[in-house]
Amino acid sequence: MTLANHITVVRILLIPVFVLFAVYYGRSIEDGRPEEWLRIASIIVFITASVTDLLDGWVARKFGQMSRVGAVLDPIADKGLLLTALITLTFSKWTYAFPLWFLVLVIARDIVIMTGCLVVKHLNGKLEVHPSLIGKTATATQMVALAWVMLQFPGHLYPIYVAGAFTLLSGLGYVLDGVSQLRHHDTPHA
């Protein structure tokens, strides 16, 4: 376990702490006595966890700590933080929350991508992963939407619609890339 991996583990351990603060904040709203310190605490924990994503990558590159464990843990921590925050902010009773359709879209896209990867790997014997600008934009817009909802800014649906559009487009892009890899594999070689 390298220092970078320890930082990733800290991110994973911060996820349930974020959930506790966020859920209890939602309950305080339901009880008619919003306890703003719980919302502030959930934001601080989320930001801290997000910063560890940048930090573990920097430490791994700077000190040559790239590892197999890190290659597995880092995406689990990233997706775990993002999905947990979306789920929590969809079902807890914050004043502004995520609509259910957005959560379904994000989860469905991830399932389609994972299933597609397995199919391409199985049929081709290999898989070439091509991170796309639109995929990175989808993640960035999802994070902006999360921040908007956590900060309880009015007009929260606008960044959610933008994030939803990029999420859908990135999913379609990955599907087309997978289909292209399958077609390339099926092309007879002379």
Secondary structure, 3 states (H helix, E strand, C coil): CCHHHHHHHHHHHHHHHHHHHHHHHHHHHHCCCCCHHHHHHHHHHHHHHHHHHHHHHHHHHHCCCCCHHHHHHHHHHHHHHHHHHHHHHHHCCCCCCCCHHHHHHHHHHHHHHHHHHHHHHHHHCCCCCCCCHHHHHHHHHHHHHHHHHHCCCCCCHHHHHHHHHHHHHHHHHHHHHHHHHHHHHHCCCC
